[in-house]
């Protein structure tokens, strides 16, 4: 019976199966790609690091660290790296780059892809450099041209096409310059205060246990200001970095699946209403409740299985596009393969979701009375409240379990389910309120076509709620993504007024401060800030030294606090990005016996300190006792210099230090001219143009946003499928209405106008509701998560709203063509038969 009845009803249910196919396809493609990414990161972890393990530090190794390196058999390769301005004499251009001085055959895994190909193996022996390929194209450079790094001018051996472990995004922020290790000293850039990293690369022997080696050596190296990392750590860290992005995309796909399930529930609701007479007949001839229920449950179960299989196949095809979409964001080459886990998950999910969402309408067959076949007006018995609540509870429990599986955090999972519940409830409530208001308060003086289209929204068997859900949730998702992107960009805006710095000069030595200022002022530019910076480390917290804290297994002090070399400033006042949250700000002191300092919330939280606690800092061999006088909230998203630790004036003035100067260049030409002159006169000074940095950040966010919007497209497509299916499911009802209208004299043009107005109302209400809900959610995100003011964009209102409405109308009219063209006699004969 299930098979025979299903064949006859296949066309009615096909499009609703398609809505599940879209959701499963999105989920399988993302999960399968995520599995491939994890496997590839694990397999290529050695290539990402270039070695089996490294020891690195931001200062030359001391005697103990050097002894550890020797005990390991000595390094196979070493590197000095730092960020600096480089100049190209050919055209006078300058660029902020990551200079890497290499010794040895690094990388030991993977390879440097260069052009010409032999440049990667010859640049060290020939005393030449390799320059990032994009920079070569940008500044029209070719092998044989020269590059100035500090006080050294070197010949370019070739361009770098691929560097292990670096993505296109990281290369755009600080492109790599490879040069021989022995030539670094001659550049004159290794000065006091310079931010330099020393790395030593090792190959592991076949019998070496890297996990055990790490456990033994890392604590010892930490105590000496060094650090050890293995390729296994690289794999784990990168996996965690990309897992959050993957989880978010999984939720986007999951929402598409939920939207499809709403379509399934609606389809089965209408489908079962049409089958109630058949169920009554079956019961009259002896079929039991269980048999009639199982007939239609089997149909839905098979529908879910086939939907899951088809969705998995679609996901596998879409997965092939993932490397193209994400290639600029990933540091590894992805080899695509089919993930059995993702495919099995998709198939099972299609089955369970289809059955769960169909149970609520299906349970009506259980309570149909045989009298229903004799009395056409007999209403089917309603299922008990307990049964309905049990089914609804099962649906949300399943959603909660699945979201927990995706997010691995019960709080986020509960918040997600509540958010879905609230959004759906608001949209359902809004549609119910609309139908009630239209039914009771709609003006009777309006034209016939308008009155008829409005009444269609609350007629029996209407699809108003389903369509508003489909349109509203899809619009809500896309609008929220757009508004969230605006929030992220608002945290990274640069003020455009003349008093706000847009150029930062780093690593200015104390003796160069006046000369650098004299180079800025003649150009008519202001010196906005002259910030002194002193490097120091935490020596002890509340009477315990860092060594003692490391040995204390119960300590919860953050590792970075113990290992980090802090860059600290001193001043007498707060800046715009800071607010005192606890304690009292102290701007100056006359004694350095116990110095009241101000720390940022991130330092206070990770160091486990509060106002009144004591911290001892090691300032290049001199210990300074400090007292936490205040704790600041710092807006780290603002593109300006912020500090975790700020001293008052009167303590650090005589300490070894370097300075950071800021200015404001009104246009790109002035900025380029200033940078060229400063690099020529002061090669050790690094220059950051905040406008260029902002453009890079915006490009990154745009690429991520594009990927997210691509996945969100599945939700929109699912909504479209549900929309088409909803119209087709109620198609016969529309044919009957059309016949009745045409019988009493309505013309085809009037019927088309009625249909047009109905879908305009549905499109406007659904899309406008979705945008308004997304606006509210974005305001809450900005207020409680990002803690920034939010000025909404009008783009969703002027672009997305009319686009969705137009799409809804076109689909509605396209699916209503046969309704209008059906001859009245054909329908009347069907009614008689």
ABEGO torsion letter per residue (X at the ends): XAAAAAAAAAAAAAAAAAAAAAAAAAAAAAAAAAAAAAAAAAAAAAAAAGBABBBBBABBBBAAAAAAAAAAGEBABBBBBBBBBBBBAAAGBBBBBBBBBBBEAOBABEBBBBOBAAAAAAAAAAGBBBBBAAAAAAAGBBBGBBBBBEABBBBBAEBBABBBGBBAAAAAABBBBBBBAAAAAAAGABBBGBBBBBBBBBBBBAABBAAAAAAAAAAAAAAAGBBBBBAAAAAAAAAAAAAAAAAAAAAAAAAAAAAAAAAAAAAAAAAAAAAAAAAAAAAAAGBBAAAAAAAAAAAAAAAAAAAAAAAAAAAAAAAAAAAAAAAAABABBBBBBBBAAAAAAAAAAAAAAAAAAAAAAAAAAAABBAAAAABAABBBBBBBAAAAAAAAAAAAAAAAAAAAAAAGBAAAAAAAAAAAAAAAAAAAAAAAAAAAAAAAABBAABBAAAAAAAAAAABBGBAAAAAAAAAAAAAAAAAAAAAAAAAAAAAABBBABAABBABBBBGBBAAAAAAAAAAAAAAGBBBABBBBBBBBBBABBGGBBAAAAAABAABABBAAAAABBBBBBBBABBBAABBBABEBBBABBABAABBBBBBBAAAAAAAGBBBGBBBBBBBGGBBBBBBBABBBBBBAABBBBBBABBBBBGAAAABBBBBBBBBBBABAAAAAAAAAAAAAABAABBBBBAAAAAAAAAAAAAAAAAAAAAAAAAAAAAAAAAAAAAAAAAAAAAAAAAAAAAAAGBBAAAAAAAAAAAAAAAAAAAAAAAAAAAAAAAAAAAAAAAGBBBBBBAAAAAAAAAAAAAAAAAAAAAAAAAAAABBAAAAAAAAAX
